[in-house]
Amino acid sequence: MKLSQFNYELPEELIAKYPSEERDQSRLMVVDRKTGSIEHRTFTDIIDYFNEGDEMV
């Protein structure tokens, strides 16, 4: 793996300068490591990805 594989264009106007007022509505990208599929959700959905006994720090 080369560090250059992670280079990409990111326009300045797409970089958040302040958090959203509704913090629980922040965007969440979920990657399924088995299939490589990507879902775009909101942070309130994060609980859907926890199993019993999981902890978040």
CHARMM-style PDB file with segment names, atoms N, HN, CA, C and O in Angstrom:
ATOM      1  N   MET     1       0.846  -1.164   0.000  1.00  0.00      PROA
ATOM      2  CA  MET     1       0.000   0.000   0.000  1.00  0.00      PROA
ATOM      3  C   MET     1       0.897   1.233   0.000  1.00  0.00      PROA
ATOM      4  O   MET     1       1.866   1.318   0.754  1.00  0.00      PROA
ATOM      5  N   LYS     2       0.558   2.165  -0.846  1.00  0.00      PROA
ATOM      6  HN  LYS     2      -0.230   2.096  -1.459  1.00  0.00      PROA
ATOM      7  CA  LYS     2       1.331   3.403  -0.940  1.00  0.00      PROA
ATOM      8  C   LYS     2       0.514   4.573  -0.415  1.00  0.00      PROA
ATOM      9  O   LYS     2      -0.697   4.651  -0.624  1.00  0.00      PROA
ATOM     10  N   LEU     3       1.193   5.473   0.264  1.00  0.00      PROA
ATOM     11  HN  LEU     3       2.176   5.410   0.434  1.00  0.00      PROA
ATOM     12  CA  LEU     3       0.539   6.658   0.795  1.00  0.00      PROA
ATOM     13  C   LEU     3      -0.131   7.461  -0.316  1.00  0.00      PROA
ATOM     14  O   LEU     3      -1.152   8.106  -0.076  1.00  0.00      PROA
ATOM     15  N   SER     4       0.422   7.433  -1.518  1.00  0.00      PROA
ATOM     16  HN  SER     4       1.251   6.910  -1.713  1.00  0.00      PROA
ATOM     17  CA  SER     4      -0.140   8.187  -2.644  1.00  0.00      PROA
ATOM     18  C   SER     4      -1.541   7.704  -3.021  1.00  0.00      PROA
ATOM     19  O   SER     4      -2.285   8.428  -3.683  1.00  0.00      PROA
ATOM     20  N   GLN     5      -1.906   6.500  -2.610  1.00  0.00      PROA
ATOM     21  HN  GLN     5      -1.302   5.912  -2.072  1.00  0.00      PROA
ATOM     22  CA  GLN     5      -3.245   5.984  -2.899  1.00  0.00      PROA
ATOM     23  C   GLN     5      -4.324   6.760  -2.150  1.00  0.00      PROA
ATOM     24  O   GLN     5      -5.508   6.660  -2.474  1.00  0.00      PROA
ATOM     25  N   PHE     6      -3.915   7.524  -1.158  1.00  0.00      PROA
ATOM     26  HN  PHE     6      -2.954   7.606  -0.894  1.00  0.00      PROA
ATOM     27  CA  PHE     6      -4.868   8.262  -0.348  1.00  0.00      PROA
ATOM     28  C   PHE     6      -4.962   9.735  -0.736  1.00  0.00      PROA
ATOM     29  O   PHE     6      -5.639  10.503  -0.053  1.00  0.00      PROA
ATOM     30  N   ASN     7      -4.312  10.139  -1.796  1.00  0.00      PROA
ATOM     31  HN  ASN     7      -3.762   9.515  -2.352  1.00  0.00      PROA
ATOM     32  CA  ASN     7      -4.383  11.522  -2.275  1.00  0.00      PROA
ATOM     33  C   ASN     7      -5.671  11.724  -3.070  1.00  0.00      PROA
ATOM     34  O   ASN     7      -6.020  10.904  -3.919  1.00  0.00      PROA
ATOM     35  N   TYR     8      -6.363  12.804  -2.791  1.00  0.00      PROA
ATOM     36  HN  TYR     8      -6.080  13.470  -2.101  1.00  0.00      PROA
ATOM     37  CA  TYR     8      -7.579  13.135  -3.533  1.00  0.00      PROA
ATOM     38  C   TYR     8      -7.849  14.626  -3.404  1.00  0.00      PROA
ATOM     39  O   TYR     8      -7.328  15.296  -2.512  1.00  0.00      PROA
ATOM     40  N   GLU     9      -8.670  15.128  -4.311  1.00  0.00      PROA
ATOM     41  HN  GLU     9      -9.093  14.585  -5.036  1.00  0.00      PROA
ATOM     42  CA  GLU     9      -9.047  16.539  -4.296  1.00  0.00      PROA
ATOM     43  C   GLU     9     -10.194  16.735  -3.310  1.00  0.00      PROA
ATOM     44  O   GLU     9     -11.164  15.977  -3.320  1.00  0.00      PROA
ATOM     45  N   LEU    10     -10.084  17.736  -2.472  1.00  0.00      PROA
ATOM     46  HN  LEU    10      -9.297  18.352  -2.463  1.00  0.00      PROA
ATOM     47  CA  LEU    10     -11.147  18.077  -1.533  1.00  0.00      PROA
ATOM     48  C   LEU    10     -11.300  19.587  -1.532  1.00  0.00      PROA
ATOM     49  O   LEU    10     -10.500  20.296  -0.922  1.00  0.00      PROA
ATOM     50  N   PRO    11     -12.331  20.083  -2.216  1.00  0.00      PROA
ATOM     51  CA  PRO    11     -12.536  21.529  -2.285  1.00  0.00      PROA
ATOM     52  C   PRO    11     -12.711  22.136  -0.893  1.00  0.00      PROA
ATOM     53  O   PRO    11     -13.388  21.562  -0.040  1.00  0.00      PROA
ATOM     54  N   GLU    12     -12.115  23.267  -0.676  1.00  0.00      PROA
ATOM     55  HN  GLU    12     -11.565  23.734  -1.369  1.00  0.00      PROA
ATOM     56  CA  GLU    12     -12.152  23.967   0.610  1.00  0.00      PROA
ATOM     57  C   GLU    12     -13.583  24.159   1.113  1.00  0.00      PROA
ATOM     58  O   GLU    12     -13.832  24.066   2.315  1.00  0.00      PROA
ATOM     59  N   GLU    13     -14.526  24.426   0.206  1.00  0.00      PROA
ATOM     60  HN  GLU    13     -14.324  24.502  -0.771  1.00  0.00      PROA
ATOM     61  CA  GLU    13     -15.901  24.700   0.626  1.00  0.00      PROA
ATOM     62  C   GLU    13     -16.629  23.454   1.156  1.00  0.00      PROA
ATOM     63  O   GLU    13     -17.708  23.575   1.736  1.00  0.00      PROA
ATOM     64  N   LEU    14     -16.057  22.274   0.965  1.00  0.00      PROA
ATOM     65  HN  LEU    14     -15.180  22.176   0.494  1.00  0.00      PROA
ATOM     66  CA  LEU    14     -16.673  21.051   1.481  1.00  0.00      PROA
ATOM     67  C   LEU    14     -16.145  20.652   2.858  1.00  0.00      PROA
ATOM     68  O   LEU    14     -16.601  19.666   3.435  1.00  0.00      PROA
ATOM     69  N   ILE    15     -15.202  21.401   3.375  1.00  0.00      PROA
ATOM     70  HN  ILE    15     -14.832  22.203   2.906  1.00  0.00      PROA
ATOM     71  CA  ILE    15     -14.638  21.108   4.691  1.00  0.00      PROA
ATOM     72  C   ILE    15     -15.447  21.852   5.750  1.00  0.00      PROA
ATOM     73  O   ILE    15     -15.542  23.079   5.725  1.00  0.00      PROA
ATOM     74  N   ALA    16     -16.026  21.095   6.677  1.00  0.00      PROA
ATOM     75  HN  ALA    16     -15.948  20.099   6.697  1.00  0.00      PROA
ATOM     76  CA  ALA    16     -16.832  21.710   7.738  1.00  0.00      PROA
ATOM     77  C   ALA    16     -15.934  22.528   8.656  1.00  0.00      PROA
ATOM     78  O   ALA    16     -14.913  22.043   9.145  1.00  0.00      PROA
ATOM     79  N   LYS    17     -16.323  23.749   8.877  1.00  0.00      PROA
ATOM     80  HN  LYS    17     -17.153  24.143   8.481  1.00  0.00      PROA
ATOM     81  CA  LYS    17     -15.552  24.619   9.767  1.00  0.00      PROA
ATOM     82  C   LYS    17     -16.142  24.616  11.176  1.00  0.00      PROA
ATOM     83  O   LYS    17     -15.450  24.926  12.146  1.00  0.00      PROA
ATOM     84  N   TYR    18     -17.421  24.266  11.282  1.00  0.00      PROA
ATOM     85  HN  TYR    18     -17.983  24.014  10.494  1.00  0.00      PROA
ATOM     86  CA  TYR    18     -18.119  24.211  12.564  1.00  0.00      PROA
ATOM     87  C   TYR    18     -19.008  22.977  12.563  1.00  0.00      PROA
ATOM     88  O   TYR    18     -19.479  22.559  11.505  1.00  0.00      PROA
ATOM     89  N   PRO    19     -19.246  22.391  13.727  1.00  0.00      PROA
ATOM     90  CA  PRO    19     -20.151  21.234  13.779  1.00  0.00      PROA
ATOM     91  C   PRO    19     -21.589  21.658  13.490  1.00  0.00      PROA
ATOM     92  O   PRO    19     -21.965  22.814  13.683  1.00  0.00      PROA
ATOM     93  N   SER    20     -22.368  20.709  13.031  1.00  0.00      PROA
ATOM     94  HN  SER    20     -22.063  19.770  12.875  1.00  0.00      PROA
ATOM     95  CA  SER    20     -23.788  20.947  12.800  1.00  0.00      PROA
ATOM     96  C   SER    20     -24.461  21.307  14.117  1.00  0.00      PROA
ATOM     97  O   SER    20     -24.090  20.789  15.169  1.00  0.00      PROA
ATOM     98  N   GLU    21     -25.451  22.194  14.061  1.00  0.00      PROA
ATOM     99  HN  GLU    21     -25.753  22.615  13.206  1.00  0.00      PROA
ATOM    100  CA  GLU    21     -26.179  22.534  15.287  1.00  0.00      PROA
ATOM    101  C   GLU    21     -26.909  21.316  15.830  1.00  0.00      PROA
ATOM    102  O   GLU    21     -27.000  21.129  17.044  1.00  0.00      PROA
ATOM    103  N   GLU    22     -27.422  20.496  14.941  1.00  0.00      PROA
ATOM    104  HN  GLU    22     -27.347  20.647  13.955  1.00  0.00      PROA
ATOM    105  CA  GLU    22     -28.082  19.257  15.354  1.00  0.00      PROA
ATOM    106  C   GLU    22     -27.040  18.144  15.242  1.00  0.00      PROA
ATOM    107  O   GLU    22     -26.961  17.457  14.223  1.00  0.00      PROA
ATOM    108  N   ARG    23     -26.249  17.974  16.289  1.00  0.00      PROA
ATOM    109  HN  ARG    23     -26.313  18.532  17.117  1.00  0.00      PROA
ATOM    110  CA  ARG    23     -25.105  17.073  16.246  1.00  0.00      PROA
ATOM    111  C   ARG    23     -25.484  15.637  15.901  1.00  0.00      PROA
ATOM    112  O   ARG    23     -24.716  14.935  15.244  1.00  0.00      PROA
ATOM    113  N   ASP    24     -26.667  15.193  16.341  1.00  0.00      PROA
ATOM    114  HN  ASP    24     -27.291  15.763  16.875  1.00  0.00      PROA
ATOM    115  CA  ASP    24     -27.060  13.818  16.046  1.00  0.00      PROA
ATOM    116  C   ASP    24     -27.430  13.621  14.577  1.00  0.00      PROA
ATOM    117  O   ASP    24     -27.638  12.490  14.139  1.00  0.00      PROA
ATOM    118  N   GLN    25     -27.512  14.700  13.821  1.00  0.00      PROA
ATOM    119  HN  GLN    25     -27.343  15.620  14.177  1.00  0.00      PROA
ATOM    120  CA  GLN    25     -27.817  14.606  12.396  1.00  0.00      PROA
ATOM    121  C   GLN    25     -26.555  14.639  11.530  1.00  0.00      PROA
ATOM    122  O   GLN    25     -26.635  14.752  10.307  1.00  0.00      PROA
ATOM    123  N   SER    26     -25.396  14.539  12.174  1.00  0.00      PROA
ATOM    124  HN  SER    26     -25.331  14.447  13.167  1.00  0.00      PROA
ATOM    125  CA  SER    26     -24.139  14.483  11.430  1.00  0.00      PROA
ATOM    126  C   SER    26     -24.151  13.266  10.516  1.00  0.00      PROA
ATOM    127  O   SER    26     -24.784  12.254  10.816  1.00  0.00      PROA
ATOM    128  N   ARG    27     -23.447  13.377   9.402  1.00  0.00      PROA
ATOM    129  HN  ARG    27     -22.932  14.199   9.158  1.00  0.00      PROA
ATOM    130  CA  ARG    27     -23.415  12.287   8.438  1.00  0.00      PROA
ATOM    131  C   ARG    27     -22.509  11.164   8.927  1.00  0.00      PROA
ATOM    132  O   ARG    27     -21.502  11.404   9.593  1.00  0.00      PROA
ATOM    133  N   LEU    28     -22.882   9.942   8.588  1.00  0.00      PROA
ATOM    134  HN  LEU    28     -23.700   9.747   8.047  1.00  0.00      PROA
ATOM    135  CA  LEU    28     -22.149   8.749   8.992  1.00  0.00      PROA
ATOM    136  C   LEU    28     -21.983   7.863   7.766  1.00  0.00      PROA
ATOM    137  O   LEU    28     -22.966   7.487   7.128  1.00  0.00      PROA
ATOM    138  N   MET    29     -20.740   7.531   7.438  1.00  0.00      PROA
ATOM    139  HN  MET    29     -19.941   7.837   7.956  1.00  0.00      PROA
ATOM    140  CA  MET    29     -20.492   6.611   6.337  1.00  0.00      PROA
ATOM    141  C   MET    29     -20.147   5.254   6.935  1.00  0.00      PROA
ATOM    142  O   MET    29     -19.255   5.146   7.776  1.00  0.00      PROA
ATOM    143  N   VAL    30     -20.854   4.225   6.499  1.00  0.00      PROA
ATOM    144  HN  VAL    30     -21.579   4.312   5.816  1.00  0.00      PROA
ATOM    145  CA  VAL    30     -20.666   2.877   7.024  1.00  0.00      PROA
ATOM    146  C   VAL    30     -20.146   1.988   5.901  1.00  0.00      PROA
ATOM    147  O   VAL    30     -20.751   1.906   4.832  1.00  0.00      PROA
ATOM    148  N   VAL    31     -19.019   1.324   6.152  1.00  0.00      PROA
ATOM    149  HN  VAL    31     -18.528   1.391   7.021  1.00  0.00      PROA
ATOM    150  CA  VAL    31     -18.427   0.418   5.169  1.00  0.00      PROA
ATOM    151  C   VAL    31     -18.537  -1.007   5.693  1.00  0.00      PROA
ATOM    152  O   VAL    31     -18.084  -1.308   6.797  1.00  0.00      PROA
ATOM    153  N   ASP    32     -19.138  -1.879   4.894  1.00  0.00      PROA
ATOM    154  HN  ASP    32     -19.505  -1.634   3.997  1.00  0.00      PROA
ATOM    155  CA  ASP    32     -19.201  -3.300   5.230  1.00  0.00      PROA
ATOM    156  C   ASP    32     -17.879  -3.917   4.792  1.00  0.00      PROA
ATOM    157  O   ASP    32     -17.605  -4.012   3.595  1.00  0.00      PROA
ATOM    158  N   ARG    33     -17.067  -4.333   5.742  1.00  0.00      PROA
ATOM    159  HN  ARG    33     -17.289  -4.256   6.714  1.00  0.00      PROA
ATOM    160  CA  ARG    33     -15.735  -4.843   5.414  1.00  0.00      PROA
ATOM    161  C   ARG    33     -15.781  -6.156   4.649  1.00  0.00      PROA
ATOM    162  O   ARG    33     -14.831  -6.480   3.937  1.00  0.00      PROA
ATOM    163  N   LYS    34     -16.850  -6.915   4.774  1.00  0.00      PROA
ATOM    164  HN  LYS    34     -17.622  -6.652   5.352  1.00  0.00      PROA
ATOM    165  CA  LYS    34     -16.956  -8.187   4.055  1.00  0.00      PROA
ATOM    166  C   LYS    34     -17.247  -7.974   2.579  1.00  0.00      PROA
ATOM    167  O   LYS    34     -16.658  -8.632   1.721  1.00  0.00      PROA
ATOM    168  N   THR    35     -18.163  -7.046   2.283  1.00  0.00      PROA
ATOM    169  HN  THR    35     -18.641  -6.511   2.980  1.00  0.00      PROA
ATOM    170  CA  THR    35     -18.605  -6.855   0.898  1.00  0.00      PROA
ATOM    171  C   THR    35     -18.029  -5.610   0.241  1.00  0.00      PROA
ATOM    172  O   THR    35     -18.015  -5.496  -0.985  1.00  0.00      PROA
ATOM    173  N   GLY    36     -17.551  -4.668   1.067  1.00  0.00      PROA
ATOM    174  HN  GLY    36     -17.562  -4.761   2.063  1.00  0.00      PROA
ATOM    175  CA  GLY    36     -17.047  -3.409   0.527  1.00  0.00      PROA
ATOM    176  C   GLY    36     -18.151  -2.415   0.222  1.00  0.00      PROA
ATOM    177  O   GLY    36     -17.882  -1.325  -0.283  1.00  0.00      PROA
ATOM    178  N   SER    37     -19.402  -2.781   0.525  1.00  0.00      PROA
ATOM    179  HN  SER    37     -19.620  -3.666   0.935  1.00  0.00      PROA
ATOM    180  CA  SER    37     -20.505  -1.854   0.246  1.00  0.00      PROA
ATOM    181  C   SER    37     -20.451  -0.665   1.204  1.00  0.00      PROA
ATOM    182  O   SER    37     -19.959  -0.775   2.327  1.00  0.00      PROA
ATOM    183  N   ILE    38     -20.962   0.460   0.743  1.00  0.00      PROA
ATOM    184  HN  ILE    38     -21.362   0.549  -0.169  1.00  0.00      PROA
ATOM    185  CA  ILE    38     -20.939   1.703   1.508  1.00  0.00      PROA
ATOM    186  C   ILE    38     -22.360   2.214   1.666  1.00  0.00      PROA
ATOM    187  O   ILE    38     -23.131   2.250   0.706  1.00  0.00      PROA
ATOM    188  N   GLU    39     -22.698   2.609   2.888  1.00  0.00      PROA
ATOM    189  HN  GLU    39     -22.072   2.580   3.667  1.00  0.00      PROA
ATOM    190  CA  GLU    39     -23.994   3.229   3.172  1.00  0.00      PROA
ATOM    191  C   GLU    39     -23.755   4.616   3.740  1.00  0.00      PROA
ATOM    192  O   GLU    39     -22.781   4.839   4.458  1.00  0.00      PROA
ATOM    193  N   HSD    40     -24.636   5.541   3.422  1.00  0.00      PROA
ATOM    194  HN  HSD    40     -25.428   5.360   2.838  1.00  0.00      PROA
ATOM    195  CA  HSD    40     -24.587   6.884   3.990  1.00  0.00      PROA
ATOM    196  C   HSD    40     -25.801   7.035   4.895  1.00  0.00      PROA
ATOM    197  O   HSD    40     -26.943   6.945   4.444  1.00  0.00      PROA
ATOM    198  N   ARG    41     -25.539   7.267   6.180  1.00  0.00      PROA
ATOM    199  HN  ARG    41     -24.611   7.340   6.547  1.00  0.00      PROA
ATOM    200  CA  ARG    41     -26.591   7.352   7.180  1.00  0.00      PROA
ATOM    201  C   ARG    41     -26.379   8.610   8.015  1.00  0.00      PROA
ATOM    202  O   ARG    41     -25.511   9.428   7.711  1.00  0.00      PROA
ATOM    203  N   THR    42     -27.175   8.757   9.065  1.00  0.00      PROA
ATOM    204  HN  THR    42     -27.881   8.093   9.312  1.00  0.00      PROA
ATOM    205  CA  THR    42     -26.944   9.835  10.030  1.00  0.00      PROA
ATOM    206  C   THR    42     -26.483   9.200  11.336  1.00  0.00      PROA
ATOM    207  O   THR    42     -26.723   8.017  11.581  1.00  0.00      PROA
ATOM    208  N   PHE    43     -25.816   9.999  12.173  1.00  0.00      PROA
ATOM    209  HN  PHE    43     -25.621  10.959  11.973  1.00  0.00      PROA
ATOM    210  CA  PHE    43     -25.215   9.468  13.389  1.00  0.00      PROA
ATOM    211  C   PHE    43     -26.239   8.814  14.312  1.00  0.00      PROA
ATOM    212  O   PHE    43     -25.890   7.914  15.076  1.00  0.00      PROA
ATOM    213  N   THR    44     -27.486   9.248  14.253  1.00  0.00      PROA
ATOM    214  HN  THR    44     -27.770   9.979  13.633  1.00  0.00      PROA
ATOM    215  CA  THR    44     -28.511   8.616  15.100  1.00  0.00      PROA
ATOM    216  C   THR    44     -28.675   7.137  14.772  1.00  0.00      PROA
ATOM    217  O   THR    44     -29.178   6.378  15.601  1.00  0.00      PROA
ATOM    218  N   ASP    45     -28.261   6.714  13.580  1.00  0.00      PROA
ATOM    219  HN  ASP    45     -27.853   7.330  12.907  1.00  0.00      PROA
ATOM    220  CA  ASP    45     -28.381   5.313  13.167  1.00  0.00      PROA
ATOM    221  C   ASP    45     -27.237   4.438  13.678  1.00  0.00      PROA
ATOM    222  O   ASP    45     -27.248   3.227  13.455  1.00  0.00      PROA
ATOM    223  N   ILE    46     -26.256   5.024  14.356  1.00  0.00      PROA
ATOM    224  HN  ILE    46     -26.247   6.008  14.537  1.00  0.00      PROA
ATOM    225  CA  ILE    46     -25.073   4.257  14.751  1.00  0.00      PROA
ATOM    226  C   ILE    46     -25.426   3.061  15.631  1.00  0.00      PROA
ATOM    227  O   ILE    46     -24.738   2.041  15.597  1.00  0.00      PROA
ATOM    228  N   ILE    47     -26.478   3.180  16.404  1.00  0.00      PROA
ATOM    229  HN  ILE    47     -27.037   4.008  16.431  1.00  0.00      PROA
ATOM    230  CA  ILE    47     -26.881   2.087  17.296  1.00  0.00      PROA
ATOM    231  C   ILE    47     -27.223   0.823  16.510  1.00  0.00      PROA
ATOM    232  O   ILE    47     -27.130  -0.282  17.044  1.00  0.00      PROA
ATOM    233  N   ASP    48     -27.618   0.977  15.247  1.00  0.00      PROA
ATOM    234  HN  ASP    48     -27.694   1.875  14.813  1.00  0.00      PROA
ATOM    235  CA  ASP    48     -27.952  -0.178  14.411  1.00  0.00      PROA
ATOM    236  C   ASP    48     -26.741  -1.066  14.136  1.00  0.00      PROA
ATOM    237  O   ASP    48     -26.903  -2.210  13.708  1.00  0.00      PROA
ATOM    238  N   TYR    49     -25.547  -0.566  14.371  1.00  0.00      PROA
ATOM    239  HN  TYR    49     -25.415   0.363  14.718  1.00  0.00      PROA
ATOM    240  CA  TYR    49     -24.320  -1.293  14.049  1.00  0.00      PROA
ATOM    241  C   TYR    49     -23.634  -1.867  15.285  1.00  0.00      PROA
ATOM    242  O   TYR    49     -22.538  -2.418  15.188  1.00  0.00      PROA
ATOM    243  N   PHE    50     -24.270  -1.740  16.439  1.00  0.00      PROA
ATOM    244  HN  PHE    50     -25.161  -1.292  16.518  1.00  0.00      PROA
ATOM    245  CA  PHE    50     -23.718  -2.293  17.673  1.00  0.00      PROA
ATOM    246  C   PHE    50     -24.350  -3.644  17.970  1.00  0.00      PROA
ATOM    247  O   PHE    50     -25.527  -3.877  17.694  1.00  0.00      PROA
ATOM    248  N   ASN    51     -23.549  -4.514  18.532  1.00  0.00      PROA
ATOM    249  HN  ASN    51     -22.593  -4.325  18.756  1.00  0.00      PROA
ATOM    250  CA  ASN    51     -24.042  -5.799  19.020  1.00  0.00      PROA
ATOM    251  C   ASN    51     -24.086  -5.749  20.542  1.00  0.00      PROA
ATOM    252  O   ASN    51     -23.426  -4.913  21.159  1.00  0.00      PROA
ATOM    253  N   GLU    52     -24.859  -6.636  21.141  1.00  0.00      PROA
ATOM    254  HN  GLU    52     -25.395  -7.315  20.640  1.00  0.00      PROA
ATOM    255  CA  GLU    52     -24.930  -6.671  22.598  1.00  0.00      PROA
ATOM    256  C   GLU    52     -23.526  -6.861  23.171  1.00  0.00      PROA
ATOM    257  O   GLU    52     -22.777  -7.737  22.740  1.00  0.00      PROA
ATOM    258  N   GLY    53     -23.191  -6.031  24.139  1.00  0.00      PROA
ATOM    259  HN  GLY    53     -23.800  -5.320  24.489  1.00  0.00      PROA
ATOM    260  CA  GLY    53     -21.873  -6.101  24.764  1.00  0.00      PROA
ATOM    261  C   GLY    53     -20.854  -5.156  24.157  1.00  0.00      PROA
ATOM    262  O   GLY    53     -19.792  -4.940  24.741  1.00  0.00      PROA
ATOM    263  N   ASP    54     -21.156  -4.579  22.978  1.00  0.00      PROA
ATOM    264  HN  ASP    54     -22.018  -4.754  22.503  1.00  0.00      PROA
ATOM    265  CA  ASP    54     -20.244  -3.604  22.372  1.00  0.00      PROA
ATOM    266  C   ASP    54     -20.200  -2.344  23.217  1.00  0.00      PROA
ATOM    267  O   ASP    54     -21.178  -1.992  23.878  1.00  0.00      PROA
ATOM    268  N   GLU    55     -19.072  -1.676  23.191  1.00  0.00      PROA
ATOM    269  HN  GLU    55     -18.278  -1.962  22.655  1.00  0.00      PROA
ATOM    270  CA  GLU    55     -18.913  -0.409  23.896  1.00  0.00      PROA
ATOM    271  C   GLU    55     -18.296   0.609  22.960  1.00  0.00      PROA
ATOM    272  O   GLU    55     -17.474   0.273  22.107  1.00  0.00      PROA
ATOM    273  N   MET    56     -18.698   1.850  23.129  1.00  0.00      PROA
ATOM    274  HN  MET    56     -19.365   2.123  23.823  1.00  0.00      PROA
ATOM    275  CA  MET    56     -18.141   2.939  22.322  1.00  0.00      PROA
ATOM    276  C   MET    56     -17.409   3.890  23.253  1.00  0.00      PROA
ATOM    277  O   MET    56     -17.951   4.331  24.267  1.00  0.00      PROA
ATOM    278  N   VAL    57     -16.192   4.193  22.901  1.00  0.00      PROA
ATOM    279  HN  VAL    57     -15.752   3.835  22.078  1.00  0.00      PROA
ATOM    280  CA  VAL    57     -15.373   5.082  23.736  1.00  0.00      PROA
ATOM    281  C   VAL    57     -15.243   6.418  23.055  1.00  0.00      PROA
ATOM    282  OT1 VAL    57     -14.592   7.319  23.584  1.00  0.00      PROA
TER     283      VAL     57
END
